[in-house]
């Protein structure tokens, strides 16, 4: 690194797009496994980039009290992976002098951590879907009438005027 690029803040600014990839993958894995649990293909819902990023971020703050027995599951484990991602990239970039060696090491570590982010977020999506399909659901109740028959269900999603009901 040159003298102009030394310092923690410029280094973090350079790594933000890399970190955003992890947040996006987290949100995508969560949505994918959440909706597939209900038999809905997430592509039908046309979930946008911003919604996916937001979910990837909010997975970190999800209320897993009913799902996880310890901190080292779900959101707690995801926090540890993100902290490790942050520390590993900073330490490796600051200490390894050989560019080729540091790039290979960083690429290997980033791939391993990306796999963990995917697995943890996938599990969080499945766990949330299990909870939402049961008695302790957070999904809103929806009632509609066709002819003389009333139908009750839980609103899974509303996209482009189409209701997805469980």
N, C-alpha and C positions, 0 to 999 in steps of 0.2 A: 504494500500500500504506500502511496505517496504521502508526504507531510500534509497536504491539503485534505486528504481523506482520513487522516487519523482522528480518532475520537469516537466515542460511543454513539453519539447522536447521528452522525452521518452514516455510520455502519448500520444502525437500526433502520434508518430511512431506506437504505439500499435493500435491506432484507424484508421490508414490509410486503412487497408483492409475493415473495415466497410464502410468508405467513398467511397471506390472503388465500393462497391456493389450498392450504390446509383447512382453513375455515370453510371454504367452499365445498371441499370434499366431505367435510363433516356434515354440513347441511344437506348435501345431495344424498349421502348414505342414509341419514336419518329419514328424509322424506321418502326415499325409495323403499326402504324396508317398512316404514310405517304404513304407507298406502298399499303396498303389496300384501301386507298382512290382512287387509280388508278385501283383497281381490281386485284392487283398482290399480291400473297401470299409471304411474305418476306422469307419464307423457300425455295422457288424456287431460290432465289438469293444467298443463302448460305453466308450471311453476317457474316464475321468473328468476333471473340472476340475483336480484336484490333480495327476494324472499329466501332464496337458498343461502345466501351469505348471512342473512339475519338469523335463520334457523341454526346455521353452523355456529354462530356466536352465542345464541341463547341456549344451546345444548349445554354449554358450560355452566349455566345458571339454573338448569332444570331442577325441579323438586323431585328428587328420587327417593324420598323417605319411605314410600310404600313399596318401592321396587328394590332398592339396594340395601344390603345389610351393613355395608361398611363404606368408608370413604374411598377405598381402593376399587370401587366399581363405578361405572357410569361417569357422571360429570367429574367426580373426584379424580378418577384415573385420567380422564381427558385433560384436566388441569395439569397433572404431573407430566403428561406427554408434551403439552405445550411449553411448560417451563423447561423441560429437557431440550426441546427443539430450540428454544431461545438461547439457553446457556451453551449448548453444544456448538451452535453456529458461531456464537461470539467467541468462545474459547478457541475453537479450531481456527477461525480467521485471525485471531490475535497471536497465536503461538506457532503455527506451522509456517515455515519460511518458503518451502518449495510449493509453487503454485499448482503444479500437476498433482502432487501428492495431496495437497489440501483439497483440491477440487474433487478428487476421487473419494477421499474420506468423507467430505461433506455430502457428496451425492449418495454414497452408500448409507450414511446415517439418515439423510432426509427420506430416502426410499423406505427404510425400516420404520421410521416414525410415521410416515404417511400411511403405511399399512396398519399401524396401531390406531391411528385416528379413524381410519375407515372402519375397522372392526369395532371399536368402542362406540362410534356413532351409529353403526348398524344395530348393535345390541340395544342402544338407547331407543332407537326408533321402534324396534320390535317390542321392547318392554312397555313403551308408552302406548303402542297399539293394543297390547294385551290388556293394559289397564283400561283403555278407552272402550274396549269391547266387553268389559265386565261391568259389575255393579258400581264401581268407583270411577265411572267415566267422567270426563270433563267436556264431552261433546254435548252441544245443546239439543234438547228434544225438539222434534218437528212433528207436526200433525197436519195431515192434509186429507181432503175428502174427494173421492171420485164417485159420482152417483150417490148412492145411499151408504157407501162404505167409508169408514174412517181408517186411515193408516197412521201408525205411530212409528217413529224411528229416531235415530240420532244423526244429526247433520255432520257428515264427514268433511265435506267441502262444497263450496259454491264457486263455480268458475264459469264465466261467460254465459250466465243465465241457466246453467245446468246444475242441478242438485245431485250430490253424491251422498246417498243415505245408507246408513248401516242399520 
